[in-house]
Amino acid sequence: MKRKELFKQLIIEFHQYGIPDFIERELKLPVNTGKIISVIGVRRSGKTYLLFQTIKKLLENVPIERIIYINFEDERINITSEELSLILEAYKELYPSIPLKDLYLFFDEIQNIAGWEKFIRRVYDRYTKNIYMVYNF
């Protein structure tokens, strides 16, 4: 499968199936701050579910089509940092009427892509300020 088609599939799957059930936590991530929100920690500490909790809160006012969630631990994703732009290209093909500035991006386990930092900076500078990332140390 071509990589852009894979990202289309991942975006559609998320929009169809949404987020899993989870236990609400007291800790909350800020929304609409204009800053990149990074959640850093050890494996299996609840970082992903903190993202899901934030997405659930956003869904009260934001349609799911304006949210992209990509888990880079998905075994189907085998890309380089230069190919990360395919995520935005795939999204624009699926939803051409939604401006990228209105997107909320949630990237889980982004440390699995070497050189991801430059992509995030470019997206932040050019497209959207609504970026959430999870990575392990």
WOVENHU-V768909 format. One line per field, one symbol per residue. phi: phi as a letter, one per 30 degrees, with the letter a starting at -180 (. if undefined). Layout:
phi=???
//
This chain:
phi=.ddddddeddddedddcicddacdcddbcdbhcibdcccblddicjdddddedddeddddbbdedcbcbbcdddddcbbcddcdddddddddddbddcdddcdccbcchdddcdideddddddddccbccbbbbacb
//
